[in-house]
Structure formats: structure tokens, C-alpha cells
Amino acid sequence: MAKTTNTPSRPTHRVYAVKKIGDDKSRWTDIGAAWPHRDGKGYSLKLDFISLNGAELVIRAPMDREGGAS
């Protein structure tokens, strides 16, 4: 099957595995990147790590160096 959706060259979002480690704490592990499809109807993902062990996948806009969304 030919790839029909082009994506930007730089990722617009990061992909995290989020695992609860206590009642009010979670561990966020950066596991990849996401790019929106040009038609706006989906994302392409590149995962560097896949062993989730019950963690949720979360896709977020990347944070700037000051800790806020860029």
C-alpha cells in the first residue's frame, strides 16, 4: 500500500507512556514523536520504545525549556 499522507519534517507532539506510581503521582516516559496528517484527520507516530506494562499513551505538544507548552 502506498503512503498517501505527507507529514511535516519535524514532530509537532511528543508521545509519553504514563504509569501511576502512587495515589497522586505518575511517571512520564518520553517514548516517541507524533506528526499530524496534512488533511488534519490523524497522526503518524514514531515510537522509540513500546514496552508499556499497563501505562497509558499520552500525546502532548512539546514543552519549551521553561516548562510551558511551546
C-alpha positions as CSV (number, residue, x, y, z in Angstrom):
1,M,0.0,0.0,0.0
2,A,1.4,3.4,-1.0
3,K,1.8,6.1,1.7
4,T,-0.8,8.8,0.8
5,T,-0.4,11.2,3.7
6,N,2.6,13.6,3.9
7,T,3.7,14.8,7.3
8,P,5.8,17.8,8.3
9,S,9.5,17.1,8.7
10,R,9.6,18.0,12.4
11,P,7.3,16.4,15.0
12,T,4.6,18.6,16.5
13,H,3.9,16.4,19.5
14,R,5.8,14.1,21.9
15,V,4.4,10.6,22.9
16,Y,4.7,9.6,26.5
17,A,4.0,6.4,28.4
18,V,2.3,7.4,31.7
19,K,2.3,5.0,34.6
20,K,0.8,5.6,38.0
21,I,3.3,5.1,40.8
22,G,1.2,6.2,43.7
23,D,-2.1,7.7,44.6
24,D,-1.2,11.1,43.3
25,K,2.0,10.5,41.3
26,S,2.7,9.3,37.8
27,R,5.9,8.6,35.9
28,W,6.0,10.1,32.4
29,T,8.5,8.5,30.0
30,D,9.1,10.1,26.6
31,I,8.8,7.2,24.1
32,G,8.4,8.9,20.7
33,A,7.0,11.6,18.5
34,A,3.9,12.4,16.5
35,W,3.1,14.4,13.3
36,P,-0.4,15.5,12.2
37,H,-1.5,14.4,8.8
38,R,-1.8,17.3,6.3
39,D,-5.6,16.6,6.0
40,G,-6.0,17.0,9.8
41,K,-7.6,13.7,10.2
42,G,-4.9,11.8,12.1
43,Y,-1.3,11.5,13.3
44,S,1.7,9.5,12.3
45,L,3.7,8.1,15.3
46,K,7.3,7.1,15.6
47,L,7.8,5.1,18.8
48,D,11.3,4.5,20.1
49,F,10.1,2.3,23.0
50,I,7.0,0.2,23.1
51,S,7.0,-1.9,26.4
52,L,4.1,-0.2,28.2
53,N,3.4,-2.6,31.1
54,G,0.0,-1.1,31.7
55,A,0.9,2.5,31.1
56,E,-1.3,4.9,29.1
57,L,-0.1,6.5,25.9
58,V,-0.4,10.3,26.0
59,I,0.3,12.7,23.1
60,R,1.2,16.3,24.1
61,A,2.6,19.4,22.5
62,P,6.3,19.6,23.3
63,M,7.3,21.7,26.3
64,D,9.7,24.6,26.0
65,R,12.9,24.8,28.1
66,E,11.0,26.9,30.8
67,G,8.4,24.1,31.3
68,G,5.5,25.6,29.4
69,A,3.9,24.5,26.2
70,S,5.7,25.8,23.1
